[in-house]
Amino acid sequence: MGKTQEELHGKAPDASVAVRMSERLVTDAEMLGGMSFEVASTSGTACVGTLDKFRCVADVGCDHGYVSIYLVQRGIAESAIAMDVRKGPLSMAESNIAEFGLQGKAQVRLSDGLSELNEGEADALVIAGMGGKLMISILEKKDLRALGIRVAVLQPQSDIPEFRQYLRDKGYVILDERIVYEDGKYYFPMRVQIAGPETGDEQAAVAVPASGLERARQLFSQVDDESILRICNRYGEHNILRKDPLLKDFLAHGKEVAQSILKSLDEDAHKERTDAIKQEIIDIDMVLALYKQQ
């Protein structure tokens, strides 16, 4: 007699899907419900916030469907729509959903980005593992507020400073951000408020303390607003405020790369590029200096 899926994977039918997930994917999923803000104080670092829960999450680019399954298992979302533009991943996701016995709570849907998501179907969104420009194009094709999305976890793989500025330009608020270092690469998942008090929907509002940008302005009190915005777009204000150890490593590596590039350039022939790299090094040193402060 052949072995069951549970025997093949060494798990009971109701075991957590987390054992199959990378740290990055677990972090992406946990950030949706784990709203925590870390605020520096004289007594150290304090976390404030509440555990948020959602009626339905749209998981765009779902791949194997693990994030959708995890969110339902953890109770962060009552239900999930696992969406992908490719039939292969959807078939895999559907199989995994069935294996974990969640057919009634999670469904799969063939969709190019958010094109097949209807208004009012989901109040949360996860998009992770795509290039920043591709994610922007997906977000631009649908009005997230009109769809009813309250909060999103967004994790671009590239063009991250431009992506952060895009979120600001749309009037979204970066509530929190984390850094994950996995397989030699840094990842920056962001928890983003989409709907707010301006929608007139009290349930859509998420109570937050002073924005990360405002707190960063207090931290860099002698720096002009344009420079603060540039630095926060590059490295993420929440990572800076938290003095994340992984950010320190990321900055140190970035400085080494920038200095190496600078040595290889002819300043007269590549003045604009040289000036940009010099500014990047100045920005890095400004953030690294915070780690020396008590």
C-alpha positions in Angstrom: 0.0 0.0 0.0 1.3 3.5 -0.9 2.1 6.0 1.8 -0.2 8.9 2.5 1.0 12.5 2.0 1.2 12.8 5.7 3.5 9.8 6.0 5.6 10.9 3.1 6.2 14.3 4.7 6.4 12.9 8.3 3.6 15.0 9.5 0.0 14.8 10.8 -2.7 16.2 8.6 -3.1 19.2 10.9 0.6 20.0 11.3 1.8 23.5 10.6 2.9 24.2 7.1 5.7 26.3 8.6 8.1 23.3 8.6 8.2 23.6 4.8 8.6 27.4 4.7 11.7 29.5 4.5 12.4 32.2 7.2 11.5 34.8 4.6 8.1 33.4 3.9 7.3 32.9 7.6 8.3 36.5 8.2 6.2 37.8 5.3 3.2 35.9 6.7 3.7 36.8 10.4 4.1 40.5 9.5 0.5 40.7 8.2 -1.0 39.9 11.7 1.9 40.9 14.0 1.7 44.6 14.1 4.5 45.7 16.4 6.2 49.0 16.6 9.5 49.3 18.4 10.0 52.6 20.1 13.3 53.7 21.6 13.0 54.8 25.2 15.3 55.5 28.2 14.6 52.0 29.5 15.4 50.3 26.2 13.1 49.2 23.4 9.4 48.8 23.9 7.0 47.1 21.6 3.4 48.4 21.3 0.6 47.3 18.9 -2.1 44.8 18.5 -2.5 41.5 16.7 -4.5 42.2 13.6 -6.8 39.6 11.9 -8.4 39.7 8.5 -11.5 38.3 6.9 -9.7 37.2 3.7 -6.1 37.6 2.3 -5.2 37.8 -1.4 -1.9 36.1 -1.9 -0.6 37.3 -5.3 2.1 35.2 -6.9 1.3 32.4 -4.4 3.6 29.8 -5.9 3.1 26.7 -3.7 0.4 28.4 -1.6 2.3 28.0 1.7 1.7 31.6 2.8 -2.0 31.3 2.2 -2.1 28.1 4.2 0.0 29.5 7.0 -2.2 32.6 7.4 -5.3 30.5 7.7 -3.7 28.0 10.1 -2.5 30.8 12.3 -5.8 32.5 12.3 -4.4 35.7 10.9 -6.8 35.3 8.0 -10.2 33.5 8.1 -9.8 32.6 4.4 -7.3 33.1 1.6 -7.3 33.4 -2.2 -4.0 32.0 -3.6 -3.5 33.8 -7.0 -0.9 33.2 -9.7 -0.6 33.9 -13.4 0.8 30.4 -14.0 -1.3 27.2 -13.9 1.6 25.0 -12.6 2.0 26.8 -9.3 -1.8 27.0 -8.9 -2.0 23.2 -9.3 0.7 22.8 -6.7 -1.0 25.2 -4.3 -4.4 23.5 -4.8 -2.8 20.2 -3.9 -1.2 21.6 -0.8 -4.4 23.2 0.3 -6.2 19.9 0.0 -3.4 18.1 1.9 -3.8 20.4 4.8 -7.6 20.1 4.7 -8.3 23.7 4.0 -10.4 23.4 0.9 -13.2 25.3 2.5 -11.0 28.1 3.7 -8.5 28.6 0.8 -9.0 28.7 -2.9 -6.8 29.1 -5.9 -7.4 31.5 -8.8 -5.7 32.1 -12.1 -5.0 35.8 -12.2 -2.5 38.2 -13.7 -1.7 40.2 -10.6 -4.9 41.5 -9.1 -6.9 41.4 -12.3 -9.3 38.7 -11.1 -9.8 40.0 -7.6 -13.2 41.6 -7.1 -14.1 44.5 -4.8 -14.9 43.4 -1.3 -13.4 39.9 -1.6 -10.3 40.5 0.4 -9.3 43.0 3.1 -5.6 42.0 3.2 -2.9 41.5 0.6 0.5 39.7 0.3 2.8 40.2 -2.6 6.3 38.8 -2.1 9.3 37.7 -4.2 8.8 39.9 -7.3 10.9 42.7 -8.7 10.0 46.1 -7.4 9.0 47.5 -10.8 6.8 44.5 -11.5 5.1 44.9 -8.1 4.5 48.6 -8.8 2.9 47.7 -12.2 0.6 45.2 -10.4 -0.4 47.7 -7.7 -1.0 50.4 -10.3 -3.6 48.4 -12.3 -6.1 48.2 -9.4 -7.3 50.7 -6.8 -6.4 48.9 -3.6 -8.7 51.1 -1.5 -11.6 50.4 -3.8 -10.9 46.7 -3.6 -11.2 47.0 0.2 -7.6 46.2 1.1 -6.8 47.5 4.6 -3.2 46.2 5.1 -0.6 44.6 2.8 2.7 42.9 3.3 4.9 43.8 0.3 8.4 42.3 -0.2 10.1 43.6 -3.4 13.2 41.8 -4.6 14.7 44.9 -6.4 14.4 48.6 -6.8 13.6 48.9 -3.1 14.3 52.6 -2.6 12.1 53.4 -5.6 9.4 51.1 -4.2 9.4 52.8 -0.8 9.0 56.2 -2.5 6.1 54.8 -4.6 4.3 53.7 -1.5 4.7 57.2 0.0 3.5 58.9 -3.3 0.3 56.7 -3.1 -0.4 57.9 0.4 0.2 54.5 1.9 2.0 54.2 5.3 4.8 51.8 6.0 3.8 50.6 9.4 6.7 48.3 9.9 9.6 46.7 8.1 11.9 43.8 8.8 15.2 42.4 7.3 15.7 38.8 6.6 19.1 37.4 5.5 18.7 34.2 3.6 20.9 32.3 1.1 23.3 35.2 0.9 20.7 37.8 0.1 18.9 40.5 2.1 15.1 40.8 2.0 13.0 43.7 3.2 9.3 42.8 3.8 7.1 45.8 4.6 3.8 46.0 6.4 1.8 48.7 4.7 -1.4 50.5 5.7 -3.5 50.9 2.6 -6.9 52.2 3.9 -7.0 54.8 6.5 -9.2 57.3 8.2 -9.7 59.3 5.0 -11.8 56.4 3.6 -14.5 57.1 6.2 -14.4 53.4 7.2 -13.6 53.2 10.9 -12.7 49.5 10.5 -10.2 50.4 7.8 -8.1 52.6 10.1 -5.1 51.2 11.8 -4.0 53.1 14.9 -0.3 53.9 14.7 2.1 56.0 16.7 4.0 58.9 15.0 5.1 57.8 11.5 8.5 56.3 11.0 9.5 59.3 8.9 8.6 61.7 11.7 10.6 59.7 14.2 13.5 59.6 11.8 13.4 63.4 11.5 13.8 63.6 15.3 16.7 61.1 15.1 18.5 63.1 12.3 17.7 66.5 13.8 20.5 68.3 12.0 19.8 66.8 8.6 17.5 68.4 6.0 14.2 66.7 5.1 15.4 65.8 1.5 18.4 63.9 2.9 16.3 62.1 5.5 13.8 61.0 2.9 16.6 59.7 0.7 18.1 57.8 3.6 14.8 56.3 4.7 14.0 55.3 1.1 17.4 53.6 0.8 17.4 51.7 4.1 13.9 51.8 5.6 13.1 54.1 8.6 11.9 51.2 10.8 15.1 49.3 10.3 17.1 52.5 11.1 15.0 53.3 14.2 15.3 49.8 15.5 19.1 49.7 14.8 18.6 46.3 13.3 21.8 44.4 13.5 21.2 43.0 9.9 21.0 46.6 8.7 24.4 47.3 10.1 25.8 44.3 8.2 24.0 45.4 5.0 25.4 48.9 5.4 29.0 47.7 6.0 28.8 45.5 2.9 27.3 48.3 0.9 30.1 50.7 1.9 32.7 48.2 0.8 31.1 47.8 -2.6 30.7 51.6 -3.0 34.3 52.3 -2.1 35.5 49.6 -4.5 33.4 51.1 -7.3 34.6 54.6 -6.5 38.3 53.5 -6.9 37.6 52.1 -10.3 36.0 55.3 -11.7 37.6 58.3 -13.4 36.1 61.2 -11.5 36.4 63.6 -14.4 34.8 61.1 -16.9 32.1 59.9 -14.6 31.4 62.9 -12.3 27.7 62.3 -11.9 28.2 58.6 -11.0 31.1 59.5 -8.7 29.1 62.1 -6.8 26.2 59.7 -6.4 28.5 57.0 -4.9 30.1 59.6 -2.6 26.7 60.6 -1.4 25.8 57.0 -0.8 28.8 56.5 1.4 28.0 59.7 3.4 24.4 58.3 3.9 25.8 55.0 5.0 28.2 56.6 7.5 25.4 58.7 8.9 23.3 55.7 9.7 26.2 53.6 11.0 27.0 56.4 13.4 23.7 55.7 15.1 25.0 52.3 16.2 27.7 54.0 18.2 25.2 56.0 20.2 23.7 54.6 23.5 
